[in-house]
Amino acid sequence: MRSRFITVAASCGIALALAAPAATAVSDNTGEPIAVSEDGVAVSIAQLSPEQLAAFTDEPIAEAADVSGEKAEAGNMARAGAKTKYRTAQYKRGSALMWTRDTVYFGYNGNKVTSSKAWQESGHIFPNIAKNNGIKRYQNSAATHKWRAKNTIGAGVPTPWGDVKAYSKDYTHYFSGSKSGAWSWKG
């Protein structure tokens, strides 16, 4: 009975490994791989689902929205002056199967950036991977607040012995918010 179980487990592991997305895909014209398997092998585009391919190749979405003073106070950001305005800027990457979103919320009044805070969100459907690796402010001056966000997107292969990460790619995004309310995401 034990040998049958091991045979079935091994067969299921092989079948899942073949059916699940595996190693690396080639990105744009640079020839750089989009992702590399844990053992260093490049994954072919044919091995990726359309959603996984979109998460690696589609342009991320950066958008912003102005926020009222009442909402800013409700979010524990003290108003620095009567003319302070608030803005939320987001950077989204991925698809419905795996996505990350970095958000920076900052106040400005034309003379200085009055405050800023940031957070990350992510979601994924197994066996995909979407992981937040932190967001940190690395410059804090009166004229500009700058943040660095790190994320990982990839996929795993389910096996009877546990999940094995097949491939992943780390991304770093940079945010800059200025005293005029202008902002940018790069990454």
N, C-alpha and C positions, 0 to 999 in steps of 0.2 A: 504494500500500500504506500509506503514511504517513497519508493522509487517512482511510482506513478505520479505522486504529488510533485516530486522534483522535476520529472519530465514535463508535466503539464505547466508548472511554474516557469520553467526555462522556455517552453514553447510560447507561452503567453508573453514573456518578456521580449523574445525575439520578434513576435508579431507586432507588439506595441512599438518596439523600437523602429521597425520598418514602416509602420503606419504613421507614426508621429513625425513631426518635422525634425530634421536632423541638423547638420553642420553649418555651412556658410553660403552666403549669397554675395554676388559681386555688385557693388554699388554703381554709381554713375560712371562717367567716362574716365575717372581717375584710376580704375583698376584695383582700388582698395576693396577688400572684402567688407561687406556689411556686418557680418558676424563670423566668428570662428568657433568651432566646437571646442569642448574642454581639452581634447587631445591635439588641438592645433590644426585641424583639417578644415578647409574652407567648405561652406555649405552652398550647394547649388540652388539657384532660384526655384527650380522645380520642386525642391524639398520643402518650400515654404508655402503656407496657405496664403490666399490673397490678403487677408487681414494682417498676417504677420509681415508680409512684404510691404504693405502700406505703412505699418508702424516704423519700419526701417527707412523707407524711401520717401514717403510723403513729406511735404514741407510742414513743419509745425505751425501752429496758429498762435499769433500774439495779438491780444486785444486788450482794450482798457475801457473803463467806465468811470464817470465822475460820480462821487458819492456825496450826499448831503451832510451838513454839519451834525444833524441829529443822529444819523446812522453812525457817523464817526464817533460821537460821544458814547453811543450804545456799545461800540466796539472797544471801549476803553482807550481811545486815543484822545488825549486832551487837546483842546483847541488852543493854538498858540496865539491867536488874535482873531479879531472879528472878520478879517478878510481871508482867513485860511480856507483853502479849498482842499478837497480830498479826491484821490484817484486810486482805482484798483487796476493793476495791470497783470494779465495772466499769460502764461506760455504753456500751450498744450501740445503734447506729442503722442502719437499712437492712433489706435482705432478702438472700436467698441470692445474688442477682445483683450486689449492691453493698452493702457494709457497712463500718462503722468500729467500732472498740472502743477505748475509753480505759480504762486500768487504773491505779489507785493502790493501793499496798501500804504500809500504815503500822502502826507499833507504838505502843502506848499503855499506861499503867499506872495511870491514875486521877489522877495528879498532873501528867502532861505527855504530850505526843505525843513519843515517844522518837526516831522516825525516820520517813521516808517516801521512797518513790521511785515513779516513774510511767513508763509507756510506752504506745505506741499501736500498733494493728494495723489493717490494712484489707485488703479483697479485692474484686475485681470481675471480671465477665465482660464482655469487649468487646461493644459499644461503650460500656458504662457506665463511670463514673468514680467512684472512691472514693479520696480522698487525705487523708493525715495532714499537717496543717500545723504540728504541734508541740504539746508539752505542757510547761508551765513552772510551777514553784512561785512564787507571787507573795506569799505570806505565810508566815512561818516563826516562830511563837511557841511558847512552852511549852504554851499552851492549845489552839492550833489550827494546822493546816497547811492551806493553801489552794492549789489548782492550777487552771490555766486550760488547756483543751484546745481546739484548733481543727481542724476537718475540712471537707472539701468533698465533696459528692455531686452527680453529674450524669450526663450522657450526651454522647457524641460522634456524629458522622456520618462514616462512612467514605467517602472519595472516592478516585479514582485518583491524586490529587495529595497524599494523606496524610489523616490524621484531622483533623477540625475539631470543636472543642467546640461542641455545639449549645446546651446550657444547663448551669448548675450553680448550687448554692446553698452558701454558706459557713455553718457552724454553729460556735458557741462554747459550750462546756460548762464549768461551774464545779463543782469538788469542794471540800468542806470536811470535814476529819476532826478530831475533838476528843479531848481527853485521856480522856474517858469511853468512847471507842470509837464514839460516835455519828458518823454520816457522812451526807452528802447530796450529790446531784448535781442541778444546775439547768442548764437550757439549753433 
